[in-house]
Amino acid sequence: MKFSFGRPSLAIATGLIVWLTSVALTAGQAPQGPRPQMSEEAFKNIQVLKGIPVDEFMGTMGLFSAALSVCCAECHTGAGTSNPKWEDDPPRKRTARRMVQMVAAINRDNFNGRQVVTCWTCHRGSQSPLVTPPLDKMYGDPVVEPPDILARAASGEPTVDEIFDKYVQALGGAARLANLTSYVAKGTSTPFGDVGKGYPTEIYAKAPNQLATIVHQHEGDMARTFDGREGYFKLPLTVVEEYPWTGGALEGARLDAEFAFPARIKDFLTNWRVSFSTTINGVDVRVVQGTGASGLVATLYFDKASGLLVRMVRYSNSAVGRVPTQLDFSDYRPVAGVMMPFKWSYSWLSGRDDFALTDVQPNIAIDPARFGKPVAAVRPPR
């Protein structure tokens, strides 16, 4: 995984602040047991963002980075060096704390505590919010930024059942979907901005909802796993190398696993509504949105012509706003009679990875350990 401390890529800068957080990992303080580790237990000098799990804390750091278009080195002492001092309190960290408290007060005093105002509301990629509207923006080509929660289309769109029925038929039909019970896939994963050939990648999936993605990076393995009940994320060279998902992030991992065998996807979420059709990269798409447990919100975009899924955007909650994850699907090919995307991108607040499959073996036995907690990385010699 390659990083830059400059400003050519928000995605690259974002990755740094999520992984190299504002504080240092406190050795020997990770509690054991079913309760998730809280931020103040895993890190030093947590003053405002207390009482939230580590995965939510990481997502919060990512939202800061995205809103201000900054990376760790611009806010934290020694970031990017061999001797970072994450627990230090430079001026920008102190300012960030005051901003978190200010935004919380705005939402408490004006919106009954709902997260209506966030860092992104004002900053939108700039360290200093704009105070005057630029005329070029007013009279230039419009840039559509859809809201998290979409409006329901009044008329002119198919029903939720019609859209999902077409999706199931486009995949090969319910019977063929039921006959696909597992698969192992191999391919590559290329990080955003990387011009190399990509890292070797393995995908393990078992019905109804177990999924593991393992990317063999130079620094060690990146892994996302979900065993049907619990999910974990592991990334090498980070402050917290491995941690469990909780809340909406865990439900998001469960949703990703459901999409590996999507016959039941309509039953996974509730409160489905059809929104207005739009286009994605020149493709006309139908739009449906549903909600799930722990505040999960998911928006699905289906190709009008083929009925296949083009994009899925899901949101989990954090202390300072919703944390987005986006998957874009393409190059569908038949595997055991079921249409499967051989290319997709996985975008989140720590960057984007482009996946391409080269081989898929359906209906084979998979060791259940593949879906469990990732093992410690074996670091190659440097």
ZAMI-788481 format. One record per residue: x, y, z of N, C-alpha, C, O in turn; residue in three letters. Coordinates in steps of 0.05 Angstrom, whole numbers, plus 5000, padded with zeros to 4 digits. Each point is the difference from the previous one (the first is absolute). Example, Ala and Ser with C-alpha at 12.3 -4.5 7.8 and 13.67 -1.06 7.14 Angstrom:
2
526448865156498250245000501850245000502150005013ALA497250214973501650245001498550225014501050225004SER
This chain:
382
501749765000498350245000501850255000501750025017MET497950164964501650234998498550255009497650034996LYS503950155018498850235011501550254992502349984992PHE496450255009501250254994499250205021497750015009SER504250165000499350215019499350264987499550205013PHE500449804960499150244986497050014997498649875016GLY500450294965497250044996498949904973497850084993ARG503649754992498949934974497649825002498549984980PRO501049895043497849825001498850005027501349945020SER496150144982498650005025499849715011500349965024LEU499349844958499849735010502549915014499949865020ALA502550214968502549925013500350145026500849885020ILE498750384980500350155025498149905022500749985023ALA496949954968498049895019501049755014499749965024THR501649864960500949755011501950045023500049855019GLY501750364979502050045021498750075027500749905020LEU497450284979498850105025498349795014499849995024ILE499049834960498449785012501949815014499449915022VAL502850024964501749795011501950105021500549875020TRP500650374976501950125019498550215016500150234992LEU498649695029498150185013501450205017502550005002THR495850175012501150225014501349925027500950185014SER499249574992501149915025501649754997499849874979VAL501750055041501649774998498649765013498550035018ALA502049734971498949765011501149955027502550005004LEU495949955016500949945026500549715004498149834998THR504350095006500849725001498849875025500050135022ALA499149624975499149855023497450085012499349915021GLY499150254965497450095012497649904984497850095005GLN502649724976497849904985498349805016501049795006ALA496650285002498449825017499149764984499650014976PRO500149765038499149764987497049965007499050105020GLN499749754962497149955006498350104977501050124981GLY496349845022498250074979499650304996499350094978PRO501350075043499650294997502150124982502349945003ARG496950224977502050124982501850195015499150135019PRO503349904972501950185012499250294994499550074977GLN500550095043499350294997502550164992502349925005MET497250314983502250174990501950075022502549994996SER496550095028501850095021501649775012501950045015GLU497249714980501549775009502249924981502049885008GLU497750184967501949924980502150224994502249944991ALA497150315015501750234993500650185024498549995020PHE503650164977500750205021498750274994499650074977LYS499950075044499250294998497550044985499850194984ASN498249645020497450044988498450185019499649925023ILE499550314968498650195017497150044993498350045017GLN501149954957497250064991498649754989497849955008VAL503649904976498749764987500349765017501149794992LEU497950225032500049785019497549834997497950104990LYS502349655018497649835002499049894973497749924998GLY504050094982499349884974501949784993502450025007ILE496849774979501849784992502250104981499850214988PRO502349635011502350074983499250034971501050194987VAL497349645002499350034972498550264995500450124979ASP497949965039498650264997501950235002499850204986GLU502249785032502050215003501650034974500550224992PHE500249554996501550014975498350134978501050174984MET496549765015498250134980499850305005499850164981GLY500149925044499950285007502450154990499850224989THR502649665015502550124989499850034970501050204989MET497949614998499750014971498250234991500650134979GLY497349915036498250224993501450275004499550194984LEU502149845036501650255004501750044975500150224988PHE501349575004501950024977498550084975500950174985SER496949705009498550054976498950295000500050134979ALA499049965044498850265001502050224996499450214988ALA503149755022502050224999502149954979501750184995LEU498349584992502049934980502850025012501850134988SER498649745034502650005014500849715006498449824998VAL504250155008501049745009501350045027500150225011CYS500949565000501050005028502250215004500050145020CYS501849884960502350185004499250295003501650165011ALA496149914981499150285002498850075027499450235005GLU500249575011498750055026501549895024499650095023CYS502149714973501249855022503050005001501349994979HIS499850035044502950025004501449754990499449785009THR502550254972501749784992498649814981501249794995GLY496450264995498749814982501749974975501050194989ALA499349565003501649944976502949965006501549954981GLY499350075044502849965008500149745016498049875006THR504550065002500449765016499350045029500149815016SER499350444992499550055028497550185003500350235010ASN497449684982497650165003499250025030500449825015PRO498550414992499050045027497050074999499350245002LYS499149564994497250034995498550135024498050124997TRP503149845027498750115024500550305004498750125017GLU503149994968500550295002497550164993498249904987ASP501850355021497750184995500850254985500150225011ASP500749754963500650244984497450174996497849905005PRO502550344986497750184997497749894984497750035008PRO502849834970497849904984498449785014497649984996ARG503749865020498549805015498250135020497749925004LYS503350295009498350145020497750144986497850005011ARG502750114965497850124985497949794992497650055002THR503449714990498149794992498249925023497649964996ALA503550035028498349935023497850215004497749945005ARG503150324993498050215003497949994978497650055006ARG503249884970498049984978498049775005497750034994MET503349745016498249785006497950095021497749944997VAL503250205024498250105020498150204989497650015008GLN503350174974498350204988497849874983497750085002MET503149734981498049874983497949855017497650004994VAL503449865028498149865017498050205013497749935003ALA503350305005498250205012498050114980497750045007ALA503250004968498150104979497849794996497650084999ILE503149674999497949804996498249965025497649964997ASN503650075026498449975025498150235003497649965008ARG503350284987498450245006498050074978498150145005ASP502449764971498350084977498549774987498050054986ASN502949705017498849784986499449765018500049774992PHE499650295034499349795019502049775001499249775005ASN503350304990502149805002500549834975501849844999GLY496550204980500449864975502550114986500650235002ARG500949594984502450084986499350134973500349884978GLN498750365023499350154976502450154989500450024976VAL501250095042502550154993502449825006500149895022VAL501750094959502549855004502450164991499650234991THR502849675011502350144990499850064970500750214991CYS498249594994499750034971498150234993500350124979TRP497749935038498050204994501350274993499250134981THR502949945033501450264996502649984984500550164983CYS501149635023502750004988500049904971501250124983HIS497549655011499849894973502749994986500350094977ARG501749805037502649964988501950235004502249994988GLY497150215027501750235004500550045030498249965016SER504350114991500650045028498550245012499450015024GLN500150194959498550245009497450014984500150024975SER497649985038497550014985499850264983500950215009PRO497949764967499650244983497950175012498049915012LEU502350354985498150195011498550154978498050145006VAL502949844970498850154977499549804977501849854993THR495850154995499549814978501650084975499850234991PRO501849594998501450054975498050014976498449824998PRO501850384986498150034977500449784979498149924988LEU504449985009500449794981498449755008499149854983ASP500750115043498449775009497150044995498549814994LYS500650445009497250064996499149964971497849914995MET504050164987499250004971501549794984499749994976TYR501949845037501349794986498349744999497750015008GLY503549784982498549754998499449905029501849995017ASP495749934988499349915027501349745007500349824983PRO500450155042501149755011498049895020499550135021VAL499349654972497949895017501249835022501649824995VAL497750255030500949855023497549905015498850155015GLU500449604980497649905012500249995030502149945011PRO495750115003500049985029500249715009499549814984PRO501250155041500149725011497349874999499749774990ASP498250375019497349895000498550114976499650254997ILE499649584985498750084975497050035002498749865016LEU500250314968497150044999498749774985501249884981ALA496450065027498449794986498950124974498950215000ARG501349644978498950084975496949975002499049805008ALA499650414984497150005002498749824980498149865006ALA503050134969498849834980502049964977502150125000SER497249714981501749964977502349805003501549964982GLY498749925042502149805004498849735007497749995010GLU503749794984499149735008499849985030501150175014PRO497649624995499949955029502649875010501649914983THR498850095043502349865011500049714992502149904992VAL495649965010499949724992500849964971501449814993ASP497650364989500749984972503050034995501149864983GLU500150335030502950044996501649765010501849924986ILE497549985038501549775010499549754985501849834996PHE495750134994499449764984501650014974501049794992ASP499350444996501650024976502949955006501449884984LYS499650215039502749955008500649705003502049904990TYR496249965024500349715003500049854974501749824995VAL496550264987500049874973502550064985501049834985GLN500050425017502450074985502449855010501849944985ALA498249995041502249845011499949714991502049865002LEU495750044989499849734991497549865010499549774993GLY499050365025497649885010500449885028502249935008GLY495650045007500249915028501149725002501549955019ALA497849874962500949735002503149984998501349865015ALA499850284965502949994997501450145023502249915008ARG496750305002501250135023500049815024502050005015LEU495949854989499949815022502149784998500949895020ALA499850044955501949784995502950095005501849835002ASN498750434999502750105005500350035031498850195011LEU502749645001500250005029502750105011500350055024THR501749974959502650105008501750054976499449914978SER502750255025502050034979502550125011500150135021TYR502149814965502650105006501050144975500049884978VAL500850375024500850164977502950105004500850055023ALA500649984956502750125000500150234980498649994980LYS503150205026500350234982502050195010502049935013GLY497550334982501950215009498450235012497650044994THR503850115023498950255011502050224996502349975007SER496850254980501850224994499150255016497750094995THR503950015023499350245015499850254982501350014979PRO497050175029499750254985502750144997501450045020PHE499250044956502550144995502449824995502250104993GLY497549645010502249814996500149924971497949934988ASP504450095000500349944971501249724996500649924978VAL499649925044501149734998497949804990497950084991GLY502849675011498349794990498049915021498349824994LYS501750295029498149935020501149785018502049864994GLY496650105029500849805020498449754996497650024994TYR503649745010498449754999497850015021500350085022PRO497349834969497650025017498549735000499949874979THR498950065044498449775002497350085012499950165019GLU498049724970497350045010498849735008500049814984ILE499050175041498649765009497250075007499550205015TYR498649654975497150065006498549735004500449814985ALA497950205035498449765006497250095008499750185016LYS498349704971497250085006499249925028501049805011ALA497350365002498650224988501450275002499450194985PRO502649845034501050275005502850005013500450145019ASN501449704971502750005009501950104977499749904978GLN502150285029501650124979502750085011500250115022LEU501949844963502750085008501550104975500049874979ALA501350365024501650124979502850035011500450135020THR501649764967502850015009501750104977500049894978ILE501450335027501850124980502849985011500650105022VAL501249784963502749965008501750244992501349994979HIS498850215038501550244995502949965007500749815014GLN501150374977502849985005500650015030501749865010HIS496850315005500550045028498749785018500549995024GLU497849854964498549805015497249984989499250154982GLY499249665028497349954989498050215010499950065024ASP498450044958497650145007497749804999499949844982MET498450165038497849805001497550135011500050155019ALA497849784968497350065010498549735002499849854980ARG499250085043498849745004497350045015499650185016THR498549644977497549995014499149715000499849874979PHE499750035045499449715004497049945003499249785008ASP499150424985497149975004499050135025497650045003GLY504350035015499250125025501950235008499150215008ARG503549754989501950205007501850074976500449834982GLU500650415018501750094978502450145010500050135021GLY502249854963502650125008501350134976499549934977TYR502250275029501650134979502950005010500550055023PHE501349894958502850005006501550144978499649954976LYS502250235032501650154980502850035011500450085023LEU501749864961502750025011500950295003498950184988PRO503249855028501350265004498050215009500050234990LEU498349715029498150195011500350025030501249835013THR497650384999500050035029498649765013501049895019VAL496650054971498549765009499849814976498550044982VAL503249755019500249834976497549844995499349944977GLU499349985044497649834997498050085021500750045023GLU496749984968497950075020497449894989499749964976TYR498349995042497449914991498250234992500450225008PRO497849714974497950204993497849985021499449805012TRP499350434992497750025018497850164987500550144980THR497149855032497850174992499449994970499949784988GLY499850465000499350014971502249904983499549894978GLY503050135030502249894984499949694999500549884979ALA498750005043499649715000497749924982500249804986LEU497650355015497849944983500850054970499049854983GLU502750345012501050044973501649764991499849924976GLY501949965041501549764993498149774995500549844982ALA497450145034497949804995498750034973499449814986ARG500050455007498850054974501849934977499149884981LEU503550185021501949924980500049694996500049904978ASP499849965045500049714998497449904988500149804985ALA497750335020497449924988500250034970498849844985GLU502650365005500250054971501649784986499949984976PHE501749865039501349784988498149794990500649844982ALA497050155031497849814993497450165002498649975019PHE500850204961498150225003497149924997498350184997PRO501049575003497149934995498250115022497750064995ALA503449985030498450095022500450305007499250095021ARG502150054961500850275007497750185007500250185016ILE497549784971497750185005499049965029498950195011LYS501549585001499149955027502050095021499350015024ASP503150074968502050075019499550275012500350045024PHE498850164960499450265009497050055001498449844990LEU500750375023497250075002499550284990501950144992THR495649945008499250284992501150074972500950224996ASN499049584986500950054973498350224987497550015004TRP503750164980498650194984501550044974502449984998ARG496050084981501250054974500350304997498150155004VAL504349944989500550284996500150054970499349834984SER501550415008500050084972502349884985502249985010PHE497349944965502049894983502250204995499550255001SER502949664993502250184994501949854981499349804989THR503150315007502049874984502649985015500750175017THR500849614978502649965011501949934978499749794987ILE502350385008501949954978498649954973500849824985ASN497150335011498549974975497949784999498749964979GLY501049895043498149785001497550095015500250105022VAL497549864966497550075013499449795022500149764995ASP499350335029499749825023497450065015499250225002VAL499749565009497950025020501250025028502149895004ARG496650265014501250055026498049915022497750085000VAL503349755018498449925023501750035025502449984999VAL496350085023501450045025498549875023497550005001GLN504049875017498949875023501650065025502250104998GLY496749835025501450045025500149735015498549824995THR503550175023500449755015500550065029499550225010GLY501649585004500650035028502350195005501650054982ALA498650065042502250175008500450244983502350104997SER495650004991500250254984501049964972500550204986GLY499849555005501049954973498050114979497649955002LEU503550194978498550094976501449904976502450034998VAL496249864982501249904976498450094976497649984999ALA503850124980498850094975501149824978502449974997THR495749914987500849824979499250124973497950124997LEU503949854983499650114974500049774980502149864997TYR495750094989499749784981499950104971498550194995PHE503049694988499950064971497249964990498849795002ASP500050424986497349994990499749784979498049864999LYS504050114984499749814977500449715009498449834995ALA503850125020500749725007498749925026499649765004SER499950435014499049935026502249935021499449965023GLY503150044968502249935018500850235017499650234993LEU501649715030500850205019502550144990502049874993LEU498050405006502250164991501650115023502450015000VAL496150085021501350135023498449955025497649985000ARG503950005022498849995027501550195018502449985002MET496250205011501250195019498649945027497550025002VAL504149935018498949955027501350205019502250084997ARG496249985024500950205020499749885028497949875006TYR504150175010499849935029500450265016501150194990SER497949815034500150245017502750035013501449805006ASN499450445001502350065016499450245018497850114999SER504249975017499650225018499650264986498950195012ALA502049844963499850254986498649984973500350184983VAL498349615012498549984975500149724988501249825012GLY497550144966499949744987502649944985501250174988ARG499749585015502449914987499349844975498749795002VAL502050304974499249874975501949784991502450025005PRO496549774983501649804986498549954973497649984999THR503950014979498849984974501349774984502449984999GLN495949854989500949794983498850034973497650044997LEU504149964982499150024972500749744986502249905001ASP495849994984500249734988499950024970498550164989PHE503049674998500049994970501149734991500849835016SER499250134958501149764987498749745011501549835010ASP495950164989498649765010500549764981499850034976TYR500849745036500449754984498649775015499750015024ARG499549784961498749785013501949825015502149924990PRO497150005034501449805016497949815011498350085016VAL501949674975498049805008497250104994498149955015ALA501650194962497450104992499150265013497850104995GLY503950025022499350245014501850234991502549964999VAL496450274994501650224991501450135024498750075020MET503949964977501750105022501850224990501149974979MET499250255036501850224991502949915003500949925021PRO500650094957502849945000501750245005502449985004PHE496450264996501450245008498250175018497650024996LYS503750095025498550195017502150175015502349935002TRP496850305007501650175017498850025027497650005003SER504150025017499250035028501150265010502550035004TYR495850174999500850275008499150065029497749955007SER504150155009499350085027501750235008501550114983TRP498549975042501450245008503049975002501550195004LEU499549564991502849954999500949944972502149874996SER496550224984500849964973498249824984497749945008GLY503349964969498449834983501849784989502350054993ARG496649715005501449784988498349894977497649965002ASP503749994975498749894977500749704998502349924998ASP495649915002500349715000499449894972498250104986PHE503349705006499549864974500549715005502249925008ALA495849914986500249725004501149864975499550094977LEU502149715027501149844978499049715000500149864980THR498950055044499149725002498049985022500450115022ASP497449744974498049965020499349705000499249894979VAL501049985044499449725003497449985017500150065024GLN497749854964497549995016499649745015501149794992PRO497350225029499049775015502349815009499949764994ASN502050365020502249835011500150055030499050215010ILE502149605005500250025029502050225008502150044988ALA497150115033501750225010500449965030498049955014ILE504450084996500649985028498650235014500450234993ASP497949715028498650225014501950205012499150235004PRO503449705001501950195012500550234981500950225009ALA498649754965500550214981498350255007500850234994ARG496949735018498250225005500250125028498650195007PHE503249705009500350095028501950235002500750134981GLY500149925044501850225006502749974986501249785002LYS499750424983502549974985502449955019500150105022PRO501749734968502449945016502050234997499850164981VAL502149865037502050214999501649984974500649784990ALA500050454999501450014975502849905002501450045020ALA499649824959502849934998501350204982499650004976VAL502150175037501150224985502449904983501849875011ARG498450204964502349924984502450165008499750225011PRO502849684984502350165008500250254983499250014977PRO501750215036500150254987502950084994500550214989ARG
